[in-house]
Amino acid sequence: MNSPMLDLAGIEKTYNRGQPSEVTVLRGATLSVGRGEVVALVAPSGAGKSTLLHIAGLLDTPDAGSVALGGVNMVGLGDRARTEARRADVGFIYQFHHLLPEFSALENIVLPQLANGSSASVAKARAMDLLARVGISDRAEHRPAALSGGEQQRVAFCRALANRPRLLLADEPTGNLDPATSDQVFAALMDLVRETGLSALIVTHNMELAARMDRVVRLAAGRVV
């Protein structure tokens, strides 16, 4: 049997450890995401879902537990090795698009590919293909300020997938959009994920969107249930 794309086991995380303001966010959280599986993570504000995503994406380290990507345990690796693994295997999408305002939609998708060693021609072709898949190739030369909220978030999706990650982590990716736009943009994201065979862990408050994924899990009292 193939190992899961993401395997979190016994994750614990406490902030301000040993201080009066100590806060324990995760208490032995365990979660696996299979290859090609799309999992919805539902939790109230302050439950630790962003912390869990950051640990899964190697942006933060747990106090205890293991984090494996594609069967390889990432805990204990040095900063350089973690950065390389994150760059190669993980794509991030946040509630706010965080596009670079001085660059066009196309350039926002090209830049991370150049940083990862792609040639300009290959990066541009990949960017245009992704923009076409989400239906906004005609907006490629527009800067973020000239795009609607839904278009900006679609560009953010494309940027997250530009380097062909194996795992997508999304934190309320449509939470900043109105309901109609959210539905359209989420459909575009799901189409993109399915076409590329990605594994994905998507945080959402929207139970209708969660129901369209393969599985729904909840984070409560620091554990995944």
Backbone bond lengths (Angstrom), bond angles and torsions (degrees), N, CA, C in turn:
res aa  C-N    CA-C-N  psi(-1)  N-CA   C-N-CA  omega(-1)  CA-C   N-CA-C  phi
1 M - - - 1.461 - - 1.528 109.43 -
2 N 1.341 116.82 136.21 1.443 120.88 176.77 1.525 110.43 -67.78
3 S 1.331 116.19 144.12 1.459 119.89 175.71 1.520 109.38 -72.19
4 P 1.340 117.81 154.96 1.465 120.12 177.76 1.529 110.73 -61.59
5 M 1.335 115.86 156.05 1.454 118.72 175.59 1.525 109.98 -67.87
6 L 1.329 116.29 -40.47 1.457 122.03 176.56 1.519 108.84 -126.33
7 D 1.316 116.68 130.88 1.464 120.94 178.47 1.530 108.77 -136.91
8 L 1.331 115.15 107.48 1.461 121.63 175.94 1.516 107.66 -103.78
9 A 1.325 117.83 128.98 1.462 120.93 -177.65 1.524 110.28 -133.75
10 G 1.347 115.20 121.33 1.456 120.95 174.55 1.517 114.69 60.86
11 I 1.330 116.68 39.09 1.466 120.29 -175.48 1.529 110.82 -74.11
12 E 1.316 114.89 125.91 1.463 121.36 176.02 1.523 108.99 -124.54
13 K 1.340 115.06 140.90 1.461 119.53 179.39 1.520 109.97 -149.99
14 T 1.334 115.18 124.35 1.455 122.27 177.22 1.523 108.66 -127.05
15 Y 1.310 115.70 132.74 1.458 120.37 176.46 1.530 109.86 -98.11
16 N 1.344 115.52 148.41 1.475 122.06 -178.81 1.527 110.52 57.33
17 R 1.305 115.61 46.81 1.464 120.28 -176.45 1.524 111.09 -60.11
18 G 1.337 115.49 133.46 1.449 122.11 178.16 1.512 114.75 80.43
19 Q 1.346 116.42 1.49 1.459 120.35 179.99 1.531 109.72 -105.77
20 P 1.334 116.89 161.99 1.473 119.25 178.26 1.527 113.07 -60.10
21 S 1.339 115.69 -26.28 1.469 119.85 -179.03 1.525 112.54 -91.39
22 E 1.335 117.95 15.93 1.466 122.36 -177.94 1.524 111.37 -55.83
23 V 1.334 115.47 132.83 1.469 121.59 179.12 1.528 108.67 -131.04
24 T 1.318 117.06 119.92 1.458 121.39 175.97 1.519 108.69 -92.10
25 V 1.334 116.32 119.46 1.458 121.99 -174.71 1.528 111.52 -98.59
26 L 1.311 116.41 -44.13 1.466 120.64 -178.93 1.521 109.76 -119.62
27 R 1.336 115.99 134.43 1.458 121.86 -174.75 1.538 109.59 -127.44
28 G 1.298 116.74 75.81 1.460 120.21 178.69 1.516 113.54 76.77
29 A 1.330 117.65 35.29 1.474 121.42 -178.94 1.528 110.78 -66.69
30 T 1.305 115.91 132.67 1.465 122.45 -179.01 1.526 109.24 -131.39
31 L 1.330 116.19 130.54 1.470 120.89 -176.68 1.519 110.11 -159.01
32 S 1.322 116.60 135.84 1.462 122.10 174.02 1.523 109.48 -121.71
33 V 1.326 115.62 143.09 1.460 122.36 173.94 1.518 107.12 -123.19
34 G 1.317 116.49 117.90 1.460 120.69 -177.45 1.511 113.17 -71.52
35 R 1.289 116.68 166.78 1.464 121.41 178.12 1.528 109.27 -68.14
36 G 1.329 115.68 124.16 1.449 121.09 -178.20 1.517 114.38 80.36
37 E 1.330 117.48 3.42 1.464 121.44 -178.54 1.527 110.64 -91.87
38 V 1.340 116.10 142.63 1.464 122.34 177.06 1.524 107.68 -114.54
39 V 1.329 116.06 115.75 1.461 121.90 -174.98 1.521 109.83 -114.70
40 A 1.331 116.41 132.51 1.457 122.22 174.89 1.523 108.86 -93.13
41 L 1.324 116.25 132.89 1.458 122.19 175.60 1.520 107.95 -112.09
42 V 1.313 115.77 116.46 1.465 121.83 -176.70 1.516 108.77 -111.70
43 A 1.337 116.40 131.57 1.461 120.22 179.68 1.516 109.27 -163.14
44 P 1.331 117.86 149.95 1.463 120.33 175.54 1.523 110.73 -71.10
45 S 1.323 116.27 164.26 1.461 120.73 177.55 1.518 109.99 -59.35
46 G 1.334 115.39 138.29 1.452 120.27 178.59 1.510 115.19 83.99
47 A 1.337 117.37 3.78 1.465 120.20 -177.39 1.524 112.76 -81.00
48 G 1.325 117.65 -14.24 1.458 120.41 178.23 1.509 114.95 107.68
49 K 1.344 116.71 11.73 1.466 118.28 -176.48 1.533 112.60 -66.42
50 S 1.332 117.09 -38.41 1.462 118.53 178.25 1.523 110.88 -66.92
51 T 1.324 116.87 -38.13 1.466 120.74 175.80 1.525 110.60 -60.84
52 L 1.330 116.20 -43.45 1.464 120.07 179.44 1.526 110.81 -62.73
53 L 1.338 117.06 -41.97 1.470 120.47 178.10 1.525 111.15 -63.57
54 H 1.325 116.89 -42.23 1.456 119.99 -179.16 1.531 111.39 -65.37
55 I 1.317 116.95 -36.14 1.470 120.06 176.02 1.530 109.97 -69.31
56 A 1.333 116.79 -42.59 1.467 120.60 178.81 1.525 111.21 -61.92
57 G 1.340 116.02 -35.11 1.457 120.49 -178.17 1.509 114.51 -92.68
58 L 1.334 117.11 11.29 1.460 123.74 175.17 1.524 113.22 65.86
59 L 1.338 116.57 23.32 1.455 121.11 174.22 1.525 111.34 -88.79
60 D 1.319 116.65 -16.58 1.456 123.10 179.47 1.528 107.84 -142.16
61 T 1.301 116.58 161.26 1.463 120.60 179.94 1.522 109.97 -116.09
62 P 1.329 117.50 143.05 1.466 120.20 177.84 1.519 110.97 -79.24
63 D 1.332 115.55 157.46 1.463 120.33 173.33 1.523 110.47 -74.85
64 A 1.336 115.75 -28.38 1.467 121.42 177.59 1.519 107.64 -155.52
65 G 1.331 115.62 159.10 1.453 120.65 179.63 1.517 111.95 104.41
66 S 1.327 115.83 176.28 1.458 121.16 -177.67 1.516 111.80 -124.18
67 V 1.327 115.10 149.36 1.465 123.48 177.67 1.517 107.08 -127.40
68 A 1.322 117.00 115.67 1.463 120.46 -179.60 1.523 110.04 -120.02
69 L 1.321 116.58 134.39 1.461 123.36 173.72 1.523 107.79 -115.05
70 G 1.322 115.84 119.43 1.451 119.83 -179.82 1.514 113.15 59.67
71 G 1.338 115.82 30.65 1.457 120.21 178.43 1.516 114.89 87.91
72 V 1.324 118.19 -0.18 1.461 121.77 -178.84 1.520 109.00 -106.27
73 N 1.330 117.42 122.29 1.458 121.53 -179.06 1.524 109.78 -72.85
74 M 1.321 115.95 125.66 1.455 121.76 -176.68 1.536 113.14 -94.42
75 V 1.316 116.96 -13.40 1.464 119.72 -178.55 1.522 109.51 -69.17
76 G 1.315 115.94 132.46 1.459 120.53 179.19 1.510 114.18 95.67
77 L 1.329 117.52 -10.16 1.453 119.85 177.15 1.525 110.13 -71.26
78 G 1.312 116.60 153.16 1.451 121.16 176.51 1.519 111.44 -72.60
79 D 1.331 116.03 168.59 1.462 121.08 -177.33 1.529 112.29 -58.72
80 R 1.324 116.50 -41.09 1.470 119.59 -177.97 1.524 111.11 -64.93
81 A 1.330 116.53 -44.13 1.464 120.49 -179.58 1.526 110.62 -65.68
82 R 1.320 116.94 -38.82 1.466 120.69 178.07 1.520 110.46 -65.80
83 T 1.321 116.91 -41.21 1.466 120.82 179.06 1.524 110.42 -63.12
84 E 1.309 117.37 -43.09 1.464 121.23 179.53 1.524 110.99 -64.87
85 A 1.327 117.00 -41.63 1.467 120.56 178.95 1.524 110.49 -65.33
86 R 1.319 116.27 -41.98 1.464 120.58 179.54 1.525 110.63 -63.93
87 R 1.314 116.97 -43.96 1.460 121.21 -178.42 1.527 111.29 -65.32
88 A 1.331 115.74 -35.69 1.463 119.90 -176.45 1.523 113.03 -81.67
89 D 1.327 117.17 -34.00 1.464 119.37 -166.17 1.520 116.49 -116.39
90 V 1.334 118.12 -14.69 1.466 119.72 -170.19 1.522 111.59 -123.11
91 G 1.335 115.69 134.58 1.459 122.06 172.19 1.510 109.23 -116.69
92 F 1.340 116.93 140.21 1.461 121.74 -177.77 1.525 110.88 -117.51
93 I 1.335 115.71 140.59 1.464 122.06 170.37 1.527 107.23 -132.37
94 Y 1.327 115.43 134.50 1.456 119.84 -179.56 1.528 110.23 -115.83
95 Q 1.332 115.42 172.47 1.458 120.70 -179.69 1.525 110.56 -60.80
96 F 1.323 116.89 -39.09 1.463 121.79 176.48 1.521 107.81 -102.82
97 H 1.311 115.95 140.75 1.469 120.39 -167.89 1.526 114.06 -67.39
98 H 1.346 118.89 -31.58 1.459 122.90 -179.89 1.538 112.85 55.23
99 L 1.320 116.58 35.63 1.465 119.79 175.10 1.530 109.54 -73.34
100 L 1.323 115.96 152.22 1.458 120.57 176.91 1.531 108.48 -77.66
101 P 1.341 118.20 116.00 1.465 120.92 -169.51 1.524 114.58 -66.88
102 E 1.334 117.46 -24.72 1.465 119.47 -176.15 1.525 112.98 -85.63
103 F 1.332 116.59 -2.57 1.459 120.81 -178.86 1.526 110.57 -115.60
104 S 1.319 115.75 153.99 1.464 121.20 178.68 1.525 110.43 -72.17
105 A 1.331 115.50 169.85 1.463 120.36 175.82 1.529 109.83 -56.30
106 L 1.325 115.85 -46.41 1.462 120.76 179.81 1.517 111.05 -59.21
107 E 1.316 117.32 -46.47 1.458 121.26 -177.32 1.525 111.63 -66.10
108 N 1.326 117.44 -34.60 1.460 120.30 177.77 1.519 111.74 -62.30
109 I 1.324 117.30 -28.89 1.467 121.32 179.26 1.527 111.17 -88.97
110 V 1.314 116.97 -29.22 1.459 121.80 179.71 1.531 111.41 -72.56
111 L 1.326 117.39 -41.28 1.470 121.38 -171.85 1.535 113.98 -56.13
112 P 1.334 119.68 -47.97 1.474 117.61 179.70 1.523 112.82 -64.24
113 Q 1.314 117.09 -26.28 1.460 119.58 177.24 1.525 111.03 -72.26
114 L 1.334 115.98 -39.67 1.466 119.37 176.75 1.526 110.09 -63.04
115 A 1.328 115.92 -40.05 1.472 120.00 178.85 1.519 111.66 -64.72
116 N 1.339 115.71 -23.17 1.471 120.77 -179.13 1.521 112.19 -95.48
117 G 1.331 116.31 4.89 1.454 119.86 173.76 1.512 116.88 101.02
118 S 1.329 118.53 3.00 1.468 120.58 178.53 1.523 110.47 -74.50
119 S 1.325 115.90 152.66 1.456 119.90 173.94 1.519 109.27 -75.34
120 A 1.325 117.47 161.32 1.462 121.73 -178.17 1.523 111.17 -62.24
121 S 1.326 117.26 -39.67 1.468 120.09 -177.19 1.528 111.03 -68.95
122 V 1.316 116.85 -42.36 1.464 120.73 179.03 1.529 110.01 -66.30
123 A 1.327 116.60 -42.09 1.459 120.98 -179.35 1.528 111.07 -63.50
124 K 1.321 117.06 -41.56 1.463 120.60 -179.64 1.523 110.83 -66.53
125 A 1.334 116.94 -42.05 1.465 120.55 179.34 1.527 110.62 -63.58
126 R 1.317 116.77 -41.31 1.470 121.00 177.78 1.525 110.47 -63.78
127 A 1.324 117.01 -42.94 1.461 121.06 -179.34 1.528 111.25 -63.67
128 M 1.303 117.10 -43.72 1.461 120.33 -179.44 1.526 111.27 -66.47
129 D 1.326 116.72 -36.41 1.462 120.54 177.43 1.525 110.33 -63.63
130 L 1.315 117.14 -44.15 1.469 120.43 -179.71 1.531 111.00 -66.08
131 L 1.319 117.33 -42.71 1.468 120.42 178.62 1.528 110.54 -61.98
132 A 1.319 116.69 -37.43 1.462 120.01 177.71 1.524 110.97 -65.87
133 R 1.311 116.95 -38.05 1.466 120.75 -178.99 1.527 112.43 -64.71
134 V 1.341 116.81 -30.41 1.464 119.19 178.66 1.530 111.66 -100.07
135 G 1.323 115.92 9.51 1.462 120.67 169.70 1.510 117.16 79.25
136 I 1.331 118.29 23.16 1.465 118.74 -179.97 1.530 112.00 -133.29
137 S 1.320 117.79 33.83 1.462 120.20 178.91 1.529 111.84 -62.39
138 D 1.333 116.31 -25.85 1.466 120.07 178.97 1.526 112.58 -73.00
139 R 1.343 117.56 -7.31 1.465 121.87 -179.88 1.530 111.25 -106.36
140 A 1.316 116.49 13.40 1.466 121.18 -172.41 1.521 113.30 -58.20
141 E 1.316 117.98 -37.76 1.460 120.80 -175.35 1.525 113.55 -89.98
142 H 1.329 117.68 0.81 1.457 121.33 179.97 1.523 110.98 -83.04
143 R 1.320 115.95 141.77 1.456 120.35 173.57 1.535 108.62 -79.61
144 P 1.344 116.86 160.32 1.468 119.83 -176.88 1.525 114.66 -51.99
145 A 1.326 117.87 -37.69 1.472 120.57 -177.71 1.520 112.37 -63.24
146 A 1.327 116.62 -21.67 1.464 120.83 -179.41 1.523 112.00 -94.29
147 L 1.328 117.43 2.90 1.458 122.23 -179.16 1.522 110.39 -106.33
148 S 1.326 116.22 151.64 1.462 120.44 173.87 1.523 109.19 -72.37
149 G 1.348 115.99 167.83 1.459 119.45 178.60 1.512 112.46 -58.74
150 G 1.328 116.03 -41.27 1.456 119.82 178.75 1.512 112.64 -65.74
151 E 1.331 116.75 -37.93 1.466 120.72 178.43 1.526 110.50 -68.62
152 Q 1.321 116.94 -40.79 1.461 120.01 178.05 1.526 110.86 -59.37
153 Q 1.324 116.07 -42.85 1.459 118.68 -178.21 1.526 111.45 -69.81
154 R 1.317 117.43 -32.73 1.470 119.55 175.17 1.522 110.82 -64.18
155 V 1.322 116.56 -39.26 1.469 119.92 175.91 1.528 109.67 -62.65
156 A 1.338 116.66 -40.34 1.463 120.10 177.93 1.525 111.15 -62.06
157 F 1.330 116.87 -38.06 1.468 120.35 175.99 1.532 109.64 -59.58
158 C 1.327 114.96 -48.22 1.466 119.77 -177.76 1.526 111.04 -61.85
159 R 1.318 115.66 -41.61 1.471 119.36 178.55 1.526 110.93 -61.02
160 A 1.335 116.71 -40.81 1.463 120.60 -178.96 1.523 112.05 -64.29
161 L 1.327 116.47 -29.10 1.464 120.59 -177.58 1.527 112.84 -99.06
162 A 1.314 116.99 0.14 1.465 120.80 -172.17 1.522 112.98 -57.51
163 N 1.335 116.94 -40.12 1.472 120.51 -176.88 1.526 113.40 -93.59
164 R 1.316 115.61 19.90 1.471 122.44 176.78 1.532 113.03 53.48
165 P 1.330 117.31 57.67 1.465 119.44 177.21 1.515 110.86 -67.97
166 R 1.313 115.91 162.27 1.467 120.32 175.34 1.524 111.58 -94.51
167 L 1.335 116.38 -18.06 1.465 121.32 -177.97 1.514 109.48 -132.77
168 L 1.333 116.00 130.60 1.454 121.99 175.66 1.522 108.97 -109.35
169 L 1.323 116.72 129.82 1.460 123.33 176.16 1.523 107.44 -117.30
170 A 1.330 116.52 123.75 1.458 120.62 -176.59 1.520 110.49 -129.55
171 D 1.327 116.32 128.90 1.465 122.58 -177.95 1.523 108.63 -109.42
172 E 1.333 116.90 100.08 1.472 122.86 -178.34 1.530 110.54 49.09
173 P 1.334 118.55 58.30 1.466 120.21 -171.42 1.524 115.15 -65.53
174 T 1.340 117.96 -18.47 1.465 119.62 177.80 1.531 111.30 -120.70
175 G 1.340 116.05 14.95 1.459 119.92 -174.58 1.511 114.51 -68.41
176 N 1.333 117.79 -16.15 1.458 121.18 -178.35 1.527 112.34 -98.09
177 L 1.332 116.89 9.06 1.464 121.15 -175.05 1.523 110.68 -112.69
178 D 1.336 115.89 156.35 1.459 119.49 175.63 1.528 108.93 -68.70
179 P 1.350 118.68 160.19 1.476 121.25 -172.51 1.522 114.20 -55.49
180 A 1.326 118.12 -43.51 1.469 119.99 -177.54 1.530 110.64 -66.24
181 T 1.338 116.12 -46.21 1.465 120.04 179.10 1.520 110.58 -65.69
182 S 1.335 116.75 -39.73 1.462 121.26 178.67 1.517 110.89 -56.75
183 D 1.319 117.03 -44.66 1.459 121.14 -179.20 1.526 111.18 -62.90
184 Q 1.327 116.46 -43.56 1.473 120.72 -179.22 1.528 111.18 -66.39
185 V 1.326 115.39 -43.89 1.462 119.62 -177.53 1.529 110.63 -69.24
186 F 1.330 117.12 -38.76 1.459 120.08 178.20 1.530 110.42 -64.07
187 A 1.328 117.04 -39.12 1.465 120.32 177.70 1.524 110.24 -61.39
188 A 1.337 116.59 -40.53 1.464 120.04 178.47 1.525 110.68 -64.58
189 L 1.343 116.24 -40.03 1.462 120.06 178.22 1.519 110.93 -63.48
190 M 1.318 117.43 -45.99 1.453 120.45 -178.54 1.520 111.55 -64.21
191 D 1.321 117.35 -39.22 1.465 120.61 176.68 1.531 110.06 -59.87
192 L 1.331 115.17 -43.88 1.458 120.44 -178.73 1.522 110.93 -64.78
193 V 1.327 116.77 -42.80 1.461 121.60 179.89 1.527 110.69 -64.01
194 R 1.333 115.95 -44.98 1.465 119.70 -178.54 1.527 111.27 -65.84
195 E 1.338 116.68 -41.00 1.464 120.28 -178.49 1.529 111.90 -64.14
196 T 1.321 116.42 -33.53 1.463 120.34 -175.90 1.527 112.94 -94.95
197 G 1.344 117.81 -5.23 1.458 120.97 177.67 1.509 114.68 69.66
198 L 1.329 116.35 24.92 1.456 121.50 -178.56 1.523 112.93 -69.37
199 S 1.311 115.30 153.45 1.456 121.60 162.28 1.524 106.16 -90.70
200 A 1.328 117.33 143.54 1.457 119.01 -177.12 1.517 111.28 -145.81
201 L 1.326 115.59 140.92 1.462 123.80 171.69 1.520 106.03 -120.90
202 I 1.334 116.12 114.63 1.458 121.33 -171.25 1.521 110.07 -121.49
203 V 1.319 116.20 118.50 1.460 121.89 176.27 1.523 108.83 -82.75
204 T 1.323 116.44 131.87 1.459 120.18 177.33 1.523 110.42 -153.74
205 H 1.343 115.04 150.02 1.460 120.70 170.90 1.525 110.63 -93.79
206 N 1.319 115.87 -12.84 1.460 122.13 -173.02 1.533 110.07 -86.12
207 M 1.325 116.66 106.96 1.464 120.00 -176.59 1.521 112.20 -69.16
208 E 1.336 118.08 -27.09 1.468 119.97 176.30 1.525 110.27 -65.88
209 L 1.334 116.94 -41.40 1.462 120.15 176.85 1.527 110.42 -68.68
210 A 1.332 116.81 -40.93 1.464 120.64 -179.96 1.523 111.14 -59.01
211 A 1.318 116.22 -37.69 1.468 120.76 -177.39 1.528 112.02 -66.86
212 R 1.316 117.90 -17.01 1.466 121.49 -179.91 1.528 112.07 -87.28
213 M 1.315 117.04 -1.09 1.462 121.15 177.59 1.535 109.70 -96.20
214 D 1.306 116.20 175.63 1.464 120.18 -174.38 1.520 112.63 -72.42
215 R 1.330 115.71 -31.11 1.462 119.85 -173.72 1.522 108.70 -157.10
216 V 1.329 115.73 147.18 1.465 121.19 177.58 1.522 108.82 -118.73
217 V 1.342 116.62 128.33 1.460 121.36 174.20 1.525 107.93 -124.05
218 R 1.318 115.60 158.23 1.468 120.91 -178.95 1.516 110.42 -123.73
219 L 1.324 114.27 147.30 1.455 120.80 175.89 1.520 107.74 -107.62
220 A 1.327 116.06 118.05 1.466 121.30 -177.25 1.522 108.65 -142.14
221 A 1.323 116.38 134.26 1.473 122.26 178.59 1.535 111.84 52.22
222 G 1.329 115.24 34.65 1.467 120.09 176.14 1.504 115.53 80.73
223 R 1.350 117.64 6.58 1.461 121.49 -179.95 1.524 110.27 -127.42
224 V 1.322 116.21 151.89 1.451 121.88 175.80 1.526 108.42 -87.90
225 V 1.335 116.37 126.95 1.479 121.03 -178.19 1.516 109.60 -126.90
